[in-house]
Amino acid sequence: MTGGTNSELDLYVNHASYGPPTAAVAETVQRLLATAMRPGPTTSAELHGEHERARAAVARLTRVPVSRVALTTSTSQGLLQTAFGLGGEVLLSRDEFPANVYPWVRAEAAGRLRVRSLPGAGELLPVTPERVAAALTPAVTALAVSAVDFRTGYRADLAGLRAVLGPERLLVVDGIQGFGAIETDWSPVDALAVGGQKWLRAGWGTGFLAFSEQGLARVEPTLGSWAGAEDQARYDGTIHPLVAGAERHAVTNLSPFTSGALATALEELAAAGVADTAARIGSAAGTIADAIDAAGLTLLSPREPERRAGIVVAGYPAGAAPEAHARLAAAGVSSTLHGDSRIRFSPHVTTSPAALQRLAALLRG
Ligand SMILES: Cc1ncc(COP(=O)(O)O)c(C=O)c1O
């Protein structure tokens, strides 16, 4: 199987699966690796400086103060640490990507909280403020939801969800399918867990957790370890108090290679502009949605501009999608097959008009 070509006809429309790291990300990692291979007295400190560069870049793009930003290795890690830090009853759709289901179920099994499932699983239903309002009970302390649904590309109404939750309940968001693909106000979110390997194009092993003031205060650092403690290099056999900020959730010192990769990817996004990037991704996604309509397939993604993101899904008659997916792959198209009736497309700013035209022709074919 051949990889992406970076040419005008790059038919890699699978950024919801993973985004190819950018050239600048690759250069950063290579430079940091080369530095690590020629160590001197200050090399370790120099390399770990990438950590703060990445936190600063996260702070800039989320508009959350640096003190409330922690780096992670993945969305899953951020969600796991959040889940084990909460109590009460957590409302959750069982249709969330498993990374946003297992942490809650494991925290429940550990006796820390109870999971309350949102009724209506398995029907491609979006998590709307109305569904959440209908399922709320006084015992619910938090809602865990994706910013963008990995199955359909439905963009959650974060402000609407916040409104029905009220000021006390926490809004925990799996942001990996949204951050870098959409422009939105993240301020309604109390804990935002993001991985950098998809829309941010930072590569695997990158991610962050960003908290609201309330989120930082209420998510206990249950899994915070020595790297989240004060005076971590004072080896006196005692358990030190954890630091005051989000880094209290830190488990160990992260790889400078992944921190550098995340910092570079976020700085590139900031330089390109979130609004411009999101508009270009949205426009490419819209062109694919039109092509799905023109091909007589069923569009399973939202049509309303405010509910759309970078993911576009074509519905096929039951059993027909695997063959269509194989035909697209044979023509060089990278996409994701879901079950036997759905194909998911996820273009980026690198997806050219010529590539979109070619994809439209292949869909019709
Ligand atoms: C919505 C969603 N959350 C989480 C993940 C997994 O994220 P990570 O590998 O960063 O834990 C994915 C896809 O892999 C996803 O689509």
The ligand as a Gaussian input file, in Angstrom:
#p B3LYP/6-31G(d) Opt

LIG

0 1
 C      -13.399000      10.646000      19.775000
 C      -12.103000       9.918000      20.000000
 N      -11.556000       9.904000      21.225000
 C      -10.382000       9.295000      21.469000
 C       -9.700000       8.632000      20.474000
 C       -8.412000       7.978000      20.830000
 O       -7.546000       8.957000      21.266000
 P       -6.107000       8.644000      21.903000
 O       -5.471000       7.613000      21.029000
 O       -5.433000       9.985000      21.865000
 O       -6.320000       8.150000      23.274000
 C      -10.240000       8.606000      19.168000
 C       -9.599000       7.940000      18.020000
 O       -8.677000       7.224000      18.018000
 C      -11.469000       9.273000      18.937000
 O      -12.014000       9.288000      17.712000

